[in-house]
Amino acid sequence: MTSMFEWTERVQSFDDLKGFNYLDELRKFVDGGLIDFDFFHATSGILDGGCLEPPCAGSSAGKMGSKEVHLKEERLEHFQTILRALDTGSEKALLRGIIKYFTDLRDVMNGQILRSQTPQGQLYPSYRYTLDDMLASITFMAETGVGGSKFYIGEAKKSDGVKYGIINVITFLSQAYKEAIQFDACDENNWQLVNDRFPLSNSCGQLGMSYQDMHCREDEAFMECPVKPEMEQYALTSALWFQAPGPFKCGPRSKFPTSGFWDYDLGRENNEDAYANSRGRVDVEGCCWWGRGVIQTRGVW
């Protein structure tokens, strides 16, 4: 009771009349996701020295107030240890910090980041990639994950550890924009022109790749499956700009003997004549834009 009384008198009621009020800062610390540990360092200074950052004015060695906080970093380590032990300041706190960071920047995210574009470079708000969906996906991947893998959201043991997670999200976003957001499509987009046309056999590989001939890494070989020429698949999405190529598809030669190109003037497929992609493919058998179990779809959340 004596120590708690001292806490209420010296720390809990502290107000330096310059902007730091203990209870106000406590609420900010909690509302901010339990990640700004400057708050805790300030309480150590108040308790040990009588001000936010000892040495405090009017104090001297041997009297009330220290020249510096005694065992400052150890105090913080104990605080973080207790937070984690009570499931208060661990990954959940980091996740709250990340969600708050991007939520506070909602206008920037919607106005500058989550924007798709037409081939002419005209920007518009993405229909398929939204901030709420991104945050929901980060929450799932950080807390639950898939196959034992979780999205990295920072370091709980560091005072500014959430920054690592934020930069991880930003790095992910920059790649996601190039791969998918700019096209406003969740499946791979038919984007490579061959002599000013979009071959339908691009579904089997773009930039000279052949998806059905790709293999998993040695440590992931167990996930690989053989090509099934009879398999027939259709993508669900494609780019949304006017007369953009339609969704990819694959199927056996018995159903699709040859593949042509996307007639963007008419907004439909033209299969009257075979039209090769950059690798020379004029069919869509066995490729399915994710051959041999190597996922090639470009969707990101």
Buried (B, 14 or more C-beta within 10 A) or exposed (E): EEEEEEBEEBBBEBEEEEEBBBEEBBEEBEEBBBBBBEBBBBBBBBBBBBBBEBBBEEBEEEEEBBEEBEEBEEBBEEBBEEBBEEEEBBBBBBBBBBBBBBEEBEEEBBEEBBBBBBEEEEEEEBEBBBBEEBBEEBBBBBEEEEEEEBBBBBBBEBBBBBBBBBEBBEEBBEEBBEBBBBBBBBBBBBBBEBEEBBBBBBBBBBEEBBBBBBEBEEEEEEEBEEBEBEBBBEBEBBBBBEBBBBBBBBBBBEEBEBBBBBBBEEEEBBBEEBBBBBBEBBBBBBBBBBBBBBEBBBBBB
